[in-house]
């Protein structure tokens, strides 16, 4: 797939309608069960696709309307994971501790698809290109309690094999772009160097469509950024992999986009919108933010999106923010 300059898209998640679920941070508490829930999730997905088209996004997602959480959605399809009897784990920098997480109790093996049917449903309801996201090995390790593996690197490789099987099926089903969500990479650079980059590369075996790795230095919902490092040392390591590009966040950071000049032979999905509960920016504000990047990276290599998922804010605020982003993309294209 080739991209138009400054293709507007999203990280993946969109706010869920109030009649479908109550969202607490990145977790959803669905209001229905059984067949009624499946029907409501179908309706919410179609609505989300149509809203993206109306807003002018050019690379769509299914809005992740079916997911309780992006970790649970994948882990529930793997052998070796106990989803029923969860464990307690201290999370990075003590956020929201104690945290209840699935337990790794045996060898991790993919048992069934996680989002392949979600892709097929979305494909039946839009003609525009689709991007689907799955959680990556380091993030799955960070969001589970390992009680089975002596070597965390070995666990990462088994998870990478499970992710790779999912990506291969998504590719075969017609997914245009594949995204691996790896916010844990920004928390643990040493683990990236030790095994994370290698595990990411294993996820890509046999994948020929464009791929992105989502790297997050902050969180929606108003939390402070959770980082000790900045992008260059992380991106330098990931340049050794076959990943097509990086999703990076500049919408709510003070990072200088000139640091991305060194990675301009890859795709850059440039986060230019704060995904949290803050006022929507103006088109001119977003234009200036993107313009700082275009001094250093060819626009043909740039996609635009929010810094992170939009699931924690209201639907109207999400629309306002995306309208500003699309407006900035169109204005800048006219000037190129």
Helices and strands as residue ranges (DSSP letters): E 7-8, E 21-24, E 27-30, H 34-55, E 59-60, H 70-75, E 78-89, G 92-94, E 99-110, H 116-123, E 129-135, H 137-142, E 144-146, H 152-172, E 177-181, G 183-186, H 189-191, I 192-196, H 197-203, E 210-214, H 231-238, E 245-249, G 257-263, E 267-273, H 283-294, G 299-301, E 302-306, H 315-335
